[in-house]
């Protein structure tokens, strides 16, 4: 007997071995122009919207120019408490 492959792509998450379907769901309301920008960015990068959002959040809260050094320290401290 041959092993049948499941149709479609393999479920992949942000890190190896993770599945997107296991992630918590988040609902966000966005203005039309921001949603269009997210759609365009995801399309241009050929990446799912959830990956674009993860990268944007990490750029803003991590090493990106979005927050001051003090604000970044606060974010990291809160993350350690969870």
Secondary structure, 3 states (H helix, E strand, C coil): CCCCCCCCCCCCCCCCCCCHHHCCCCCCCCCHHHHHHHHHHHHHHCCCHHHHHHHHHHHHHHHCCCCCHHHHHHHHHHHHHC
